[in-house]
Amino acid sequence: MSKTNKIHNRNMLHRLIGTCIIVLLITAGCKTKPNEMNIENNSDTIPIKLVARQLSTVKFDNSHYEILLPGNYEIETDDGGEDFVVYYINRDEITHGGIYFGNHPSSFLSREGYKTTKTIPSKIMGEPIKWEILYNGEKYFTEVIIKNKNGTWDERIHLWVNGTAPDTIENMITCYTTIRKIE
């Protein structure tokens, strides 16, 4: 084999190795990040940025609804009356939220002292909504009240969450988007 052929073969080998490395880097960059999962809900793909946590389907007591939540969240039920039920969703001392199913919800928050930091569009049981994230210098808060098109006796749904970090609020909002009626 001549010296020219050896140099040519070596150049071809280097090109092949370089091409393989480029293909591997491009392929690795196209994969979903390890701290994100996708959940199918109403044919929308919803990214959930909950670091390395398993999500479990949780059925709300005495209802026909369920939600996907990480294992470190707890639900307490308050059968408040004949026309409503409230589910409090808690995660340690960091995040507190809740869901009201009923007919006469009311907003918790006076806007005094709060500023809007972000607006997040999403869907709850197919209903498009916008979450307005508010901050008062100490904690974040958001809530929405929507018509329940999937309900029978429960005409409205009131969802809220407060916490000390914006990412915990966004994670809870994302969990809220997984609420669905069980047939």
HUSUL-V29733 format. One record per residue. RES is the residue in three letters. PSI is psi in whole degrees, 0 to 359 (999 if undefined). OMEGA is omega in radians with two decimals (* if undefined). BURIAL is 1 if it has 9 or more other ideal C-beta (glycine too) atoms within 8 Angstrom, else 0. Layout:
BEGIN
res;psi;omega;burial
RES;PSI;OMEGA;BURIAL
RES;PSI;OMEGA;BURIAL
END
This chain:
BEGIN
res;psi;omega;burial
MET;133;-3.09;0
SER;164;-3.14;0
LYS;325;3.13;0
THR;318;3.11;0
ASN;321;3.12;0
LYS;316;3.13;1
ILE;318;3.12;0
HIS;314;3.12;0
ASN;319;3.13;0
ARG;317;3.11;0
ASN;318;3.11;0
MET;319;3.12;0
LEU;316;3.12;0
HIS;318;3.11;0
ARG;318;3.14;0
LEU;314;3.12;0
ILE;316;3.12;0
GLY;317;3.11;0
THR;317;3.11;0
CYS;317;3.13;0
ILE;316;3.13;0
ILE;315;3.13;0
VAL;317;3.11;0
LEU;317;3.14;0
LEU;318;3.12;0
ILE;315;-3.14;0
THR;316;3.13;0
ALA;324;-3.14;0
GLY;341;-3.11;0
CYS;351;-3.13;0
LYS;155;3.08;0
THR;140;3.11;0
LYS;148;-3.06;0
PRO;341;-3.13;0
ASN;16;3.09;0
GLU;139;3.03;1
MET;161;3.08;0
ASN;141;3.12;1
ILE;136;3.09;1
GLU;127;3.13;0
ASN;116;-3.14;1
ASN;38;3.13;0
SER;15;3.02;0
ASP;140;3.06;0
THR;125;-3.05;0
ILE;117;3.08;1
PRO;134;3.08;0
ILE;118;-3.10;1
LYS;71;3.10;1
LEU;108;-2.96;1
VAL;117;2.99;0
ALA;40;3.10;0
ARG;142;3.04;0
GLN;137;3.06;0
LEU;138;3.13;1
SER;146;3.04;0
THR;126;-3.13;0
VAL;124;3.08;1
LYS;134;3.07;0
PHE;133;3.11;1
ASP;143;3.04;0
ASN;35;3.12;0
SER;177;3.09;0
HIS;36;-3.10;0
TYR;154;3.04;1
GLU;166;-3.09;1
ILE;156;3.01;1
LEU;127;-3.13;1
LEU;151;2.98;1
PRO;158;-3.10;1
GLY;339;-3.09;0
ASN;14;3.05;0
TYR;143;3.11;1
GLU;148;3.10;0
ILE;130;3.02;1
GLU;139;-3.10;0
THR;136;3.03;1
ASP;102;3.07;0
ASP;79;-2.97;0
GLY;329;-3.07;0
GLY;188;-3.10;0
GLU;332;-3.03;0
ASP;14;3.08;0
PHE;160;3.00;1
VAL;144;-3.12;1
VAL;136;3.06;1
TYR;118;3.10;1
TYR;129;-3.12;1
ILE;121;-3.05;1
ASN;147;3.03;1
ARG;102;3.13;1
ASP;219;3.12;0
GLU;3;-2.96;0
ILE;310;-2.99;0
THR;133;3.07;1
HIS;139;3.12;1
GLY;186;3.12;1
GLY;166;3.12;1
ILE;127;3.10;1
TYR;126;2.98;1
PHE;121;-3.12;1
GLY;203;-3.02;1
ASN;345;-3.05;0
HIS;63;3.13;0
PRO;159;3.03;1
SER;148;-3.13;0
SER;145;-3.13;0
PHE;328;-2.77;0
LEU;132;2.86;0
SER;135;-3.09;0
ARG;354;-3.10;0
GLU;127;3.13;0
GLY;355;3.13;0
TYR;146;3.05;1
LYS;144;3.09;0
THR;127;3.12;0
THR;335;-3.04;0
LYS;153;3.00;0
THR;130;-3.09;0
ILE;118;3.06;1
PRO;144;3.05;0
SER;189;3.08;1
LYS;141;2.99;1
ILE;116;-3.10;1
MET;45;3.08;1
GLY;351;3.14;0
GLU;120;3.09;1
PRO;134;3.12;0
ILE;168;3.04;1
LYS;126;3.08;1
TRP;125;3.07;1
GLU;112;-3.11;0
ILE;122;-3.10;1
LEU;150;-3.14;1
TYR;137;-3.13;1
ASN;15;-3.12;1
GLY;344;3.12;0
GLU;318;-3.10;0
LYS;160;3.09;0
TYR;151;-3.13;1
PHE;147;2.98;1
THR;153;3.08;1
GLU;154;3.01;1
VAL;150;3.01;1
ILE;124;-3.09;1
ILE;160;2.99;1
LYS;140;3.13;0
ASN;97;-3.13;1
LYS;347;-3.13;0
ASN;0;-3.04;0
GLY;171;3.03;1
THR;286;3.09;0
TRP;336;-3.05;0
ASP;103;-3.05;1
GLU;339;-3.07;0
ARG;155;3.02;1
ILE;129;3.08;1
HIS;121;3.14;1
LEU;139;3.13;1
TRP;159;3.06;1
VAL;143;3.00;1
ASN;154;-3.12;1
GLY;178;-3.07;1
THR;354;-3.13;0
ALA;139;-3.10;0
PRO;328;-3.11;1
ASP;328;3.09;0
THR;326;3.07;1
ILE;313;-3.13;1
GLU;322;3.09;1
ASN;319;3.14;1
MET;320;3.07;1
ILE;316;3.14;1
THR;319;3.06;1
CYS;319;3.12;1
TYR;328;-3.13;1
THR;348;3.13;1
THR;359;3.12;1
ILE;135;3.08;1
ARG;155;3.10;1
LYS;136;3.10;0
ILE;128;-3.13;0
GLU;999;*;0
END
